[in-house]
Amino acid sequence: MTYYQRKKLSNAHKKRAGIEPVIGHIKANHRLNRNFYKGITGDNINIMLAAAGFNFRRMMNKWKSSFCQFLENTIIVIVLLMQQDISAKVI
């Protein structure tokens, strides 16, 4: 095999190694191990629904950290404004 062919094969193996854990996770946690829909169309529907659920969960986990940080900052601002209001009434 030439250097170019070996490099292409190596890159293909690396891509597959990156995808395999995702496929295993979808099969285990998103009901892709058993198909309850009929025919080839049902197979496609099952795959699309499992992938959509996987992507939605990933998106929600990313938003969760951002939302918690936003909520924490909002509470801090509200507390600071309340403290300023209380100190203004005392004076």
C-alpha positions as YAML, in Angstrom:
chain: A
units: angstrom
residues:
- id: 1
  name: MET
  ca: [0.00, 0.00, 0.00]
- id: 2
  name: THR
  ca: [1.17, 3.51, -0.72]
- id: 3
  name: TYR
  ca: [1.57, 6.14, 1.95]
- id: 4
  name: TYR
  ca: [-1.55, 7.92, 0.68]
- id: 5
  name: GLN
  ca: [-3.68, 4.75, 0.92]
- id: 6
  name: ARG
  ca: [-2.42, 4.00, 4.44]
- id: 7
  name: LYS
  ca: [-3.15, 7.59, 5.52]
- id: 8
  name: LYS
  ca: [-6.71, 7.43, 4.13]
- id: 9
  name: LEU
  ca: [-7.32, 4.09, 5.84]
- id: 10
  name: SER
  ca: [-5.96, 5.43, 9.13]
- id: 11
  name: ASN
  ca: [-8.21, 8.49, 8.93]
- id: 12
  name: ALA
  ca: [-11.23, 6.28, 8.22]
- id: 13
  name: HIS
  ca: [-10.45, 4.15, 11.28]
- id: 14
  name: LYS
  ca: [-10.12, 7.27, 13.45]
- id: 15
  name: LYS
  ca: [-13.50, 8.57, 12.29]
- id: 16
  name: ARG
  ca: [-15.13, 5.23, 13.03]
- id: 17
  name: ALA
  ca: [-13.52, 5.08, 16.47]
- id: 18
  name: GLY
  ca: [-15.08, 8.48, 17.25]
- id: 19
  name: ILE
  ca: [-18.56, 7.40, 16.13]
- id: 20
  name: GLU
  ca: [-18.71, 3.95, 17.75]
- id: 21
  name: PRO
  ca: [-19.30, 5.18, 21.34]
- id: 22
  name: VAL
  ca: [-22.14, 7.41, 20.14]
- id: 23
  name: ILE
  ca: [-23.81, 4.51, 18.34]
- id: 24
  name: GLY
  ca: [-23.43, 2.31, 21.41]
- id: 25
  name: HIS
  ca: [-24.93, 5.01, 23.62]
- id: 26
  name: ILE
  ca: [-27.90, 5.49, 21.30]
- id: 27
  name: LYS
  ca: [-28.50, 1.73, 21.13]
- id: 28
  name: ALA
  ca: [-28.38, 1.34, 24.89]
- id: 29
  name: ASN
  ca: [-30.22, 4.46, 26.08]
- id: 30
  name: HIS
  ca: [-32.49, 5.53, 23.23]
- id: 31
  name: ARG
  ca: [-34.28, 2.25, 22.41]
- id: 32
  name: LEU
  ca: [-32.44, 1.64, 19.17]
- id: 33
  name: ASN
  ca: [-31.73, -1.97, 20.15]
- id: 34
  name: ARG
  ca: [-35.26, -3.04, 19.19]
- id: 35
  name: ASN
  ca: [-37.43, -1.66, 16.41]
- id: 36
  name: PHE
  ca: [-41.19, -1.65, 16.87]
- id: 37
  name: TYR
  ca: [-41.97, 0.02, 13.53]
- id: 38
  name: LYS
  ca: [-42.70, -1.99, 10.41]
- id: 39
  name: GLY
  ca: [-40.60, -2.07, 7.24]
- id: 40
  name: ILE
  ca: [-37.72, -0.02, 5.94]
- id: 41
  name: THR
  ca: [-39.63, 3.21, 6.56]
- id: 42
  name: GLY
  ca: [-40.10, 2.16, 10.16]
- id: 43
  name: ASP
  ca: [-36.37, 1.52, 10.47]
- id: 44
  name: ASN
  ca: [-35.65, 5.01, 9.21]
- id: 45
  name: ILE
  ca: [-38.21, 6.56, 11.55]
- id: 46
  name: ASN
  ca: [-36.74, 4.70, 14.52]
- id: 47
  name: ILE
  ca: [-33.21, 5.88, 13.71]
- id: 48
  name: MET
  ca: [-34.30, 9.49, 13.22]
- id: 49
  name: LEU
  ca: [-36.24, 9.55, 16.49]
- id: 50
  name: ALA
  ca: [-33.33, 8.04, 18.42]
- id: 51
  name: ALA
  ca: [-30.87, 10.54, 16.91]
- id: 52
  name: ALA
  ca: [-33.25, 13.44, 17.62]
- id: 53
  name: GLY
  ca: [-33.60, 12.34, 21.25]
- id: 54
  name: PHE
  ca: [-29.83, 12.03, 21.60]
- id: 55
  name: ASN
  ca: [-29.23, 15.49, 20.12]
- id: 56
  name: PHE
  ca: [-32.02, 17.03, 22.20]
- id: 57
  name: ARG
  ca: [-30.52, 15.63, 25.40]
- id: 58
  name: ARG
  ca: [-27.08, 17.00, 24.46]
- id: 59
  name: MET
  ca: [-28.58, 20.41, 23.70]
- id: 60
  name: MET
  ca: [-30.49, 20.51, 27.00]
- id: 61
  name: ASN
  ca: [-27.35, 19.61, 28.96]
- id: 62
  name: LYS
  ca: [-25.48, 22.48, 27.30]
- id: 63
  name: TRP
  ca: [-28.32, 24.89, 28.01]
- id: 64
  name: LYS
  ca: [-28.60, 23.71, 31.61]
- id: 65
  name: SER
  ca: [-25.19, 25.10, 32.57]
- id: 66
  name: SER
  ca: [-25.86, 28.40, 30.77]
- id: 67
  name: PHE
  ca: [-29.30, 28.75, 32.37]
- id: 68
  name: CYS
  ca: [-27.94, 28.06, 35.87]
- id: 69
  name: GLN
  ca: [-25.28, 30.73, 35.39]
- id: 70
  name: PHE
  ca: [-27.87, 33.21, 34.10]
- id: 71
  name: LEU
  ca: [-30.18, 32.48, 37.03]
- id: 72
  name: GLU
  ca: [-27.34, 32.90, 39.53]
- id: 73
  name: ASN
  ca: [-26.35, 36.27, 38.03]
- id: 74
  name: THR
  ca: [-29.97, 37.44, 38.08]
- id: 75
  name: ILE
  ca: [-30.38, 36.54, 41.74]
- id: 76
  name: ILE
  ca: [-27.16, 38.37, 42.63]
- id: 77
  name: VAL
  ca: [-28.37, 41.52, 40.86]
- id: 78
  name: ILE
  ca: [-31.76, 41.34, 42.61]
- id: 79
  name: VAL
  ca: [-30.09, 40.95, 46.01]
- id: 80
  name: LEU
  ca: [-27.79, 43.90, 45.34]
- id: 81
  name: LEU
  ca: [-30.71, 46.09, 44.24]
- id: 82
  name: MET
  ca: [-32.66, 45.13, 47.36]
- id: 83
  name: GLN
  ca: [-29.68, 46.00, 49.57]
- id: 84
  name: GLN
  ca: [-29.35, 49.39, 47.88]
- id: 85
  name: ASP
  ca: [-33.09, 50.02, 48.35]
- id: 86
  name: ILE
  ca: [-32.91, 49.10, 52.04]
- id: 87
  name: SER
  ca: [-29.84, 51.31, 52.63]
- id: 88
  name: ALA
  ca: [-31.57, 54.23, 50.85]
- id: 89
  name: LYS
  ca: [-34.63, 53.94, 53.14]
- id: 90
  name: VAL
  ca: [-32.46, 53.89, 56.28]
- id: 91
  name: ILE
  ca: [-30.68, 57.13, 55.39]
...
